[in-house]
Amino acid sequence: MVKRSQVVVSDYDEASFILVRGVNVRKILGLSLCIFCRFAWAASCPAGQSKDASALVQIEQTWASALEKKDAATLGCLLAEEFQDVDPQGNISDRGTTLAKAADHRPIHNELTELTPRVYGDFGYIRGLATATDAQGKVIAKVRFTDVYIYRDGRWQAVAGQESMLPKP
């Protein structure tokens, strides 16, 4: 290990382990970026949404569009910090994992049908059917979903989601 006036650089990997006065600079920069992105996403999120069922339908359409466009920023506005999702295989994903997956989402189109929203004050949920199709219009999957929302900071935020794969006909 080489020490240069309060900066320590390890012999094995200079790029990933730089210490300044005993603090890992890379970790601090990464944490700062995460915090900045959180506030940047929150700053651009819409407020003043109506507290009715039609707002939940619109949000679901926005969610499907954001996945299609790999738009993690828009999706970030829809998901609450405590968001958790259960996929068709039973795996639980948190908000961060869901946003990371959105950036690498397969090029598919989700057609949403059978949307049934319910609103109870600051709580709401919506059930529906997502039919995923590829670029040629071939149906890849049909997924029944339920998304749960709370109304916070003037907007609906998803706190939970559940998907169930429908059997192929």
Buried (B, 14 or more C-beta within 10 A) or exposed (E): EEEEEEEBBEEEEEEEBBBEEEEEEEEEEEEEEEEEBEEEBEEEBEEEBEBEBEBBBBBBEBBBBBBBEBBBBBBBBBBBEEBBBBBBEEEEBEBEBBBEBBEEBEEBBBEBEEBEBEBEEEEBBBBBBBBBBEEEEEEBBBBBBBBBBBBEEEBBBBBBBBBEEEEEE
